């Protein structure tokens, strides 16, 4: 087995060390002797998503998202949509999560058309939703409890055929009102959780990796690792949020 990972826009979408999610995935594969190839796709490189098993997009603010609009309009949005519909596994964080939706309208009323790969939209607000939080993934997304950190002024609302990634246990999540966090559509995992989220949530990380491996090979069951340090960090954060 092997996985080919694309890190999209690492030059402009990397808030709160989001690139650490890629490092975490790579190490958890290497520790199991599973070959992994990571290719970066900075803005303007023109690389294709064909052949990738897993795509990661980190977080960014309104300014960074605006820098992507021209590239999205000239074919990249269509390419991302096709990859999503084909079942490629995506992990997207905050701004990268919003980017897969239909549009983002900021608090001044300016609207940015996004990829439209997932039926959802984001409405900007003057109030920021910020702090450590935790949520429980839906059964279809593995069911684990995830501890993370959120900081966003955009409030996201899911449309038809899109399930939340999980249910908020403490904190705000997508919009601070409906109790949902993130989105799970086909093999897309979208979340507001920075941090990076995966190192202290090994069960969530392995579920994402198994999703990508299962699509490629038809079946996948990762060998267990010694996660005592990771789970200690996870459990301590959850305890503080109780």
TAKARA-V402339 format. One line per field, one symbol per residue. phi: phi as a letter, one per 40 degrees, with the letter a starting at -180 (. if undefined). psi: psi as a letter, one per 20 degrees, with the letter a starting at -180 (. if undefined). Layout:
phi=???
psi=???
This chain:
phi=.abbbbbcfccbbacfgdccccdccccccccbgbcabbbcbcdgcgcccdgccabbbccacdccccccdccccchcccccdcccccgccbbbbfdccddcccabbcccgcbbcbcgcbcaabbcaccccaicaaabccdcbhgccbbabbaaccbbbcbcgbcccabcbahbgdagbbgcbgabbfbcbbacccicccdcbcccdcccccccccccbgaaacccbcbccccccccccccccc
psi=qqqoppoplihinlqkkhihhgggggghghijkoqppppqmrpjhjqqipiqhppppaqrrgghhhhigghghkhhghgggggghijpppoppdhhghhiagrporiijppppbgkhpnrrppqqhpqoqrqrqqpqqhijhjqpppapqnqippppqbpjpqqhapphpbgbgijhjjqpaqopdkpopqjoagrhhhjmhggghhgghgghghhihqpopqqrnkggghggghgghghi.
